[in-house]
Amino acid sequence: MPRYLVVGAGTIGSLVAQRLVEDGDSVTLVSRRGHKPAHPDIKAIAADAANAPEMMRIAQGTDTIINCANPAYHRWPVDWPPIASSLLDAARGTGSSLVTLSNLYSYGKQDGPMSPESPLNARYEKALVRAQMWEEALGAHRAGLVRTTEVRASDFIGPHSQGVFAERVIPRILESKSCRLIGDLDQLHSWTYVVDVASTLVTCARSNEAWGKVWHVPTNPPRTQRQVVNDLAETAGTDHIRISTIPLSALRLMGLFNPIIRELPKTLYQFTGSFIIDDSATRNQFGLAPTPWASVLRETIDSYRSSR
């Protein structure tokens, strides 16, 4: 029976752990609070992923570590390096493989769709941290010290996701209230469904072809922010709501009091121009496809309605 250590009990980590255990695998889920998952066969452990000796101990006997950790957004430059180093050391020290969930930040502003071969053009701190994590893991892989791969996704959409259309926008759609978004409302943008993220992580963790490479999560054709809001409203059976843009000056002012909003101007290029993922390599290699868009919308709306 394969033994997996999933780090991070947020939306993606929990989905990954449940998928693995339902397939008959042995799963340990690590989070700071020892979050108890829904499935009784998942073993939950409270631990700090940045504590290298502790993670080395927990990882003993593990075949694969899947890193779904999600530090606070404004603390990435501080929290990510020790977590990444700790998990890479644990994988090397125990002979485990390492699968890491990442995003598209490192590519920076591109002229077209972003593929795993696109240059890493970004020069702001958050993107540089993510790029360094992959470079160090890939270096260890090429040196024969560990087997590793990285799975990258665009902005999340789906039940309990942390993204543009999460707690702030969907409740307003359900209440037929106006909402405000950032950037250009009519630029094409890729939205990755959380269930497809989990499926891709599990597929890569089980595939010999995945190691030493970056893979993009299969994602539906891009939609503008305005289109997604209208799509969600139509799925919910409500009227289209009024959408407006938050001015950059307002973002900067709000950032004086909110450290998360303070970071948004650095990544605003993702919403002022097209931001599109190229997932063709993953589709061709593994035969994966995204969940149909209509199902994504329906499951997202149903989840938020039930949680209310």
N, C-alpha and C positions, 0 to 999 in steps of 0.2 A: 504494500500500500504506500503510494507516494506521500511524503510528509512535507507540508507547506507551513511556512511562517509568514503570515500577512501582517504588515506593520501599518497601523492606521485604521481606526474603526469608524471613519466617516462614511459618506455615501458609497464611494467606490470600494474601499476596503471591506465594508460589510457585504456588498454585492459579490465581490470576489470570493470571500470566505464562504458564503452560502452556496455559491455555484460549485466550488471545489468539494465541499462536504456532501452536497447532494449527489455528486458523481462518485462518492465512496472514498474520497481522499481524507487523510488525516490533516486537520487544520488547527493551528494555534493563532489567535488574533491578539496582537499586542497594541495597547493604547495607554495613554497616561493614566486614565481612570479605570482601566480594566473593563471597558464597556462590555456588557453581557449581550451577545448577539441573540437573534431570534431563534436560531437553530440550536437545539440542546447538545449536539455533537461537536460544536465548535468550542474549543478550550480558550477561555479568555484570561489574559495576563495583564496586570498593570505594570508598566515599565516605561522608562525614559529611553526613547530610541537613540538619543545622543550619548547614552552611557555605554561606552564601548565594552568594558568588561561584562556588564550585565547582558548586553545583547549577544556577546560571544557565548555566554552560559546558556541563554535561552535557545540559541540557534543550534546547539549540539544535537546531532541526529536528524537535522532538517535536510531535505533534498533541495528545496528552493525557497528563497526569501523573495517576497513580493512587496516592494516599497510603495505603499499608498499613503504615506504620511502627508500631512497638510499643515505646516506651520502657519501661524497668523501671517496674513498677507504682508503687513508692514514690517515683519521681522524676518523675512526670508534671508537677507544677507547675514544675519546673526545666527539664525537657527538651522538653516539648511546645511552649511559646511560640516558641523559636528555630526549631524544625523547621517549625512551621506558617507562620511568617513567611517563612522561606527558600523554601518551596515555593510560597507565594502570590506572592512576588516573582518566582520563576522562571517561573511561569505568565504573569504580567503582562508580564514582560520579553521572553518568547519568543512570545507569542500562543497559548500552549497552553491547553487547557481543564484544569480541576482537579477530580478526583473524590476525596473523602476518606471513608475508613471511620471510623465513630464508633460510639457505644453509646447506651444509654438513661439514663446517669447524670444528664444535665442536667434531666430531667423531675422528678427528686426523687420524693417519695412522692405517688402519685396515688390517687384514689378508684376509678378504673376502668382499663380498658385504655388504653395510651399510644399516641396517634396523632401524626403529624407536626405537628398543630395543637395538641397539648396544651401547656399553659403550662410554661415552664422554671422550676420551683419550687425546685430544689436550691440550697443555699447553702453547701455545703462545697467546699473548694478544688479537688478533682479535677473535680467537675462544672462549676464556674465556669470552669475552664481550657478544657474542651471547648466550653462555650457560647460563650466569647469567640472561640475559633477559628472557629466557624461564623458568628458575627456579623460578624467582620472579613472573611471570605471573601464573605459575602452582600452586605456593603456595597460591596465591590469589584465584585461582579457587577452590582449595581443602578446603580453609577456607570459601567457600560459598560467597565470595565477588564479584565475576565476573565469567562469562563464557568465557573461552578462548581456543584457539587451535593454533597450529603452523604448517605451511605448509613449507616443505623443498624441495629444488630443487638442482640439480647439475648445472654445468656450462651451461649458456644459449646459445641457438642457435636460430636464427630466425630474422625476420625483425626488424631493429633498436635496436637489443640487444647489451648490453655491455658485450662482452666476447671475447674468443680467436679468433673467426672467424668473428669479427665485422669489424669496419672501417679499421683495419690494414691489414687483410689478404684477405678478399673477393675482394676488389678493385684490388689487385695484381693478383688474379686468373682471374678476368675479363680482365685484361690487359696482361695476359700471362707473368707475371714477377715472379721471384723467391721470396720466403718469408722465414723468420726465425721464429721458434717457440721455446718454452722452454721445457726442460725435454727430455724424451725419446719419440721419434716419433712413436714408435711401441708398447706402452703400452695401454691396453684397458682403455677407459674412457667413462663415461656416459655424454650425452649431452641432456639437457632438453629444449624442444621447448617452446617458450614464451607463445604461445596460450594455451598450455596445463597447464602452470603455472596458468594463469588467470582462466581457467575452474576449476581447483582444488580448488583455493581460493573461488570461487563463490559456488561450491558444498559444501565445508566445512562450509561456512557461513550460508548455508540454512539447514544444517543437524543437528539434535539433537544428532546423534551418533558421531559427530566430537569432541565435547567439552571435554577438559581435556586430549587430546592426541596429538601426533605428527603424521603428515601424509606426505608421500613422493609423489611428483608429478609423475604420470605415465610417464615413459621415455623409449624410444626405446632401443634395445640391444646395449651394448657399442661398440664404434668404436675407433680405434686409430686415433691420429691426422693425420697421413699420409693418412689413409683411408678417413677421412672426407674431407681433401683437395682435394683428387682425386675424391671423390663423387661429390663435388661442381663443380669441373672443368668439369666433364662429364655432369652434369646437365646443365651447362652453354654452353656446346658445344665447350669448348676450350681444348687445349692440357693440359696434366698433367704438372704442373710446378715443378721446382726444389725446394726442401724443405731442410733446414739445421737447426741445433740446435744452439741456442745462448749459449756459454759457461757460466758457473757459474761465472767465473772471470769477464767476460764482463758485466754480470748483476750487479755484485757488483760495478763495475766501473761506470756504468750508473746510479746506485742508488745514487751515490754521488751528482748527479745533478737533479735527478727526484725522488720526494718522493713516487710516486706510484710504480715505478720500485724497489725502495729500499725495499719494502715490499715483493716482489716476492720470494726471497730465503726462507722465512719462510714457504711458502706454496708449495714449489717446489716438495715435496713428492707426491702431487696430480698428478704430471706429470712424475715422475720417476718410479712409480709403478702403478699397476692397481688401478682405482678409480671408483667404480661401485655402483650404487644405487639399493637397493631392494625396489621396489614399490608394492609388492604383497598385502600388507594389504590394501592399497588404492584401488587397482583394485578389490579385493574381497568384500570390504565393500560397495563401491559406484558404482561398475560396470564401472569405467572409464578405458580408454585405451589411449595410446599416439597416436597422429596424425601419420599416416604412414610416414616412413622415406623419401620415394620418394616425398611426398607432402611437408615435411619440407624443403627439398633441393630446390624444385621448387619455393616455396613461398619466401624463403630466397633470392634466386638469382633474382627473378622477382622484389622483393622490392628494392634491391640495384640498379638494372638497372633502375627502374623508378625514383629513387631518384637522379640519375645522370643526 
